[in-house]
């Protein structure tokens, strides 16, 4: 399906003299607010939309202004729209968000994984639901406040490249975007760094400038993800079991559920009081979570490293050669490491790292880049 | 963006008042080239109301004051009460000013039950429907937690509560209160309140009707309906927001929700909102205009609906065959999505809605339409159009053209085609 032309003129006014209309996904945070402000300044016909994804009144979460999309944040987004005088709407996405983001998030933890809900939100809401909205509202582009850039490739076709703020770069979360949509996307703050974005917000008098970053998972809030999962499922669904020591299999402790652990975790394992481990011994890390036996395996740091990773459900934003040497990130905060990427089947890849990487974590994604170009990624099973 | 030429607009108001209205609109930061078709959510203040505002505002004294400054506002209050009472067929002692329809609804239900409980009345059964306004639905939810047995009478696609269904559910010595709206805010369907009341009275139940959507659209006579309580709100009738009315029949049990300095004969405390109350009183003094206005609106609405049915394939009108007020049209537009439709029309200069106005601005499929047995898909492709006193033929023409264009575009994007088996009959 390639319903969009690959080559799209991105100037604010079309040859017919009509201002091009941009649907801006606004969370109420600084980034998307500045994105909208910049588009207004450039002369685009801006329409703002906030996705109402979670009914904060129906749960015990203390509504956090600072997580995204709480009702207070909707007010902030609306205030920005009022300030610049562009239309603003709230799209009800609660049911879709629950089905495609919350439920897989909870299920993932119960399968011993560490899910990436932001990618699902991008896949099924921002770059699907809002792409539909973009078309329906007669908009030419969809803009978000992601730290990412759109640049013409060698063939002139727009491609997604990493942000100029390498610390904030969010292309990792964008690997599932349908390549046919890319020509219609805009990331207006991708060429800026966070402090520049804050300065613009200050200059433009957007009161949210001092709001803190929304780094956590928006629907989890301050309660922590374990509490969130326990609030979503019955106690009987939680998989309690043993913490076992590699390689002996010795049971070191009981745990209340595998959802409380993540790969590479060192703290909070409840092993501190173990008398026969001396301080000279090396610390223990979680390196395997088994949802079948409900065992959480711990071992020395060396257990965490691996060289080969198979990923499933791979998505591509650009062509890659089989066995090509690419930079691969295995989690958002990972700097990236070089690897050969081999095709095993149409949607399965074998990634062979040049140096062992730490804590390859099921539920996360391996995302690959050629220099700054985002090429695609796959899910770590 | 559609720009309307207002020069040819035939206003029902005098030119001078129209100018005042435009001035007021500009002052409020609104552009006058928009078409407002959401009169069920709220009505614009009538131009004559706007011209009188400053004179009412000058009566700023406290009507409870004994000194001279209390006289003017007290007079305003009395005049308003008289004209409201006259319009709804009540005595002025039975008319209580509140802040809004929601307060009136809550006060009727809570106030009645509280007063009866104090007297040791053991009855705990309440009959209502799923069509009611959230201020009642949520009050009933709260009452369930307090031990009341709230039963909702099912409603079919006609959108009309059947009095027989109410009658069959009444329980002697158990049913304490019956509450049904007079006019539904989404479909405009008029409910058989008189018949329901007659049935309810046979078991001695109290009867409340939410008549918020009826005031100014149809003749409302509380004595003829026979109800014990009825709720009204000024801002659905071209008055300012901030004034509601609760009719409470003489002798009907009623505890206050708000205790205060003895206002409204100790039934509703709080210094009266004279400005809003005066505007409501003023509109009620024009009750003899209601019938004629409704006729004009009915012609426009019927014209609008016939064009929609003729020109938009597979469009239908919800509750078309039921008795409806003249101003409301609930459209069902398969192959579209109400939320997107609303946004698109808004950008094109038309204010309509998908159902009850919701403060979050994030519409769910209408619970009212779902309760009537419409599928989720049908509810999601519904659009509510509410005409008003100032709606013109030209506005309707423009709206039809825009609606057709937007619906066609949305259907095209969704690859929707009229089903070949059903031939369009109109």
HADDOCK unambig.tbl for C-alpha pairs under 7 A between the chains (distance, minus, plus):
assign (segid A and resid 52 and name CA) (segid B and resid 362 and name CA) 6.89 0.50 0.50
assign (segid A and resid 90 and name CA) (segid B and resid 361 and name CA) 5.87 0.50 0.50
assign (segid A and resid 90 and name CA) (segid B and resid 362 and name CA) 5.13 0.50 0.50
assign (segid A and resid 91 and name CA) (segid B and resid 362 and name CA) 5.79 0.50 0.50
assign (segid A and resid 92 and name CA) (segid B and resid 362 and name CA) 5.23 0.50 0.50
assign (segid A and resid 92 and name CA) (segid B and resid 363 and name CA) 6.31 0.50 0.50
assign (segid A and resid 92 and name CA) (segid B and resid 364 and name CA) 6.90 0.50 0.50
assign (segid A and resid 136 and name CA) (segid B and resid 340 and name CA) 6.95 0.50 0.50
assign (segid A and resid 136 and name CA) (segid B and resid 410 and name CA) 5.97 0.50 0.50
assign (segid A and resid 137 and name CA) (segid B and resid 344 and name CA) 5.68 0.50 0.50
